Amino acid sequence: MDSPLARLRPICLAYPEAAERGGQHAQFSVRGRTFAYYTDDHHGDGMRALSCKAAPGAQEVLVASSPGRFFVPPYLGPRGWVGLRLDLEAVDWDEVARLVDESYRLVAPKSLLRALPPVR
């Protein structure tokens, strides 16, 4: 079975000019602006997780809808980012892809967004 990072990496790197830095913890960015983090036992929290920038209000809605899966990530949470656990038995990778897509679109330059298909 693939690790969560191995599953996440091609989702994040499919975007124009997306780049990865890191090892156990990975940072995905576009032109120096981060749109996703993968963390593995960050500060001993015992979780493998994705953190993404979210549209205003989305963090609260997601965490309230499924607090066992979504969480407010340390450091980034006050800026509206949302965390999603990737270490649970059933991960919806389509949902992961949607979160990454939204986050990329929130941080990428408009010139790169023109190359993407419209959001459905």
C-alpha positions as CSV (number, residue, x, y, z in Angstrom):
1,M,0.0,0.0,0.0
2,D,1.3,3.5,-0.9
3,S,2.1,5.9,1.9
4,P,-0.2,9.0,2.2
5,L,2.7,11.2,0.9
6,A,3.2,8.9,-2.1
7,R,-0.6,9.3,-2.9
8,L,-0.6,13.1,-2.2
9,R,2.6,14.0,-4.2
10,P,1.2,13.4,-7.7
11,I,-2.0,15.3,-6.8
12,C,0.0,18.4,-5.7
13,L,2.7,18.2,-8.4
14,A,0.1,18.0,-11.2
15,Y,-0.4,21.8,-11.0
16,P,1.6,24.3,-13.1
17,E,4.9,25.2,-11.6
18,A,4.2,23.2,-8.4
19,A,7.3,22.3,-6.4
20,E,8.0,20.1,-3.4
21,R,10.4,20.7,-0.5
22,G,11.1,18.5,2.5
23,G,11.2,14.9,3.5
24,Q,9.1,13.4,6.3
25,H,7.2,16.7,6.2
26,A,6.6,18.0,2.7
27,Q,5.8,21.5,1.5
28,F,4.1,22.1,-1.8
29,S,4.3,25.5,-3.3
30,V,4.0,27.6,-6.5
31,R,6.3,30.5,-7.1
32,G,7.3,30.5,-3.5
33,R,3.8,30.5,-2.1
34,T,2.8,27.4,-0.2
35,F,-0.5,25.7,-1.0
36,A,-0.2,22.4,0.9
37,Y,1.8,20.7,3.7
38,Y,2.1,17.1,4.5
39,T,3.0,16.3,8.1
40,D,3.9,13.0,9.7
41,D,3.7,13.1,13.5
42,H,4.1,16.9,13.6
43,H,5.4,17.8,17.2
44,G,4.3,14.3,18.3
45,D,0.6,14.7,17.4
46,G,0.6,11.1,16.0
47,M,-1.1,12.0,12.8
48,R,-0.3,11.9,9.1
49,A,-2.1,14.9,7.7
50,L,-2.6,17.4,4.9
51,S,-3.0,21.1,5.6
52,C,-4.4,23.4,2.9
53,K,-5.4,27.0,2.6
54,A,-9.2,27.2,2.6
55,A,-11.7,29.8,1.4
56,P,-13.0,32.1,4.1
57,G,-15.4,30.2,6.4
58,A,-14.6,26.8,5.0
59,Q,-12.4,25.7,7.9
60,E,-15.2,26.1,10.4
61,V,-17.7,24.3,8.2
62,L,-15.4,21.3,7.5
63,V,-14.2,20.9,11.1
64,A,-17.8,21.1,12.4
65,S,-19.0,18.6,9.8
66,S,-16.4,15.9,10.6
67,P,-14.2,16.7,13.6
68,G,-12.7,13.2,13.5
69,R,-11.2,13.9,10.0
70,F,-10.8,17.6,9.8
71,F,-8.9,19.8,12.3
72,V,-7.5,23.3,12.8
73,P,-3.8,22.9,12.1
74,P,-1.3,24.5,14.5
75,Y,0.3,27.8,13.3
76,L,-1.8,27.9,10.1
77,G,-5.2,27.5,11.6
78,P,-5.6,31.1,12.7
79,R,-5.1,32.1,9.0
80,G,-7.9,29.9,7.8
81,W,-6.0,26.7,6.8
82,V,-7.7,23.4,7.4
83,G,-6.1,20.0,8.3
84,L,-7.3,16.6,7.0
85,R,-6.1,13.3,8.5
86,L,-4.6,11.0,6.0
87,D,-3.9,8.2,8.5
88,L,-7.5,7.0,8.9
89,E,-8.7,3.7,7.5
90,A,-10.8,5.3,4.7
91,V,-9.4,8.4,3.0
92,D,-11.4,10.0,0.2
93,W,-8.7,10.9,-2.2
94,D,-11.2,12.7,-4.5
95,E,-11.9,15.0,-1.5
96,V,-8.1,15.4,-0.9
97,A,-7.8,16.4,-4.6
98,R,-10.6,19.0,-4.2
99,L,-9.0,20.5,-1.1
100,V,-5.6,20.8,-2.9
101,D,-7.2,22.3,-6.0
102,E,-9.0,25.0,-4.0
103,S,-5.8,25.8,-2.1
104,Y,-3.7,26.0,-5.2
105,R,-6.2,28.3,-6.8
106,L,-6.2,30.5,-3.7
107,V,-2.4,31.1,-3.8
108,A,-1.3,30.7,-7.4
109,P,-0.7,33.7,-9.7
110,K,-3.7,34.4,-12.0
111,S,-1.4,33.8,-15.0
112,L,-1.1,30.2,-14.0
113,L,-4.8,29.8,-13.2
114,R,-5.7,30.5,-16.8
115,A,-4.1,27.2,-17.7
116,L,-6.4,25.2,-15.4
117,P,-9.9,24.0,-16.3
118,P,-12.7,25.9,-14.6
119,V,-13.9,24.7,-11.2
120,R,-17.1,22.6,-11.5
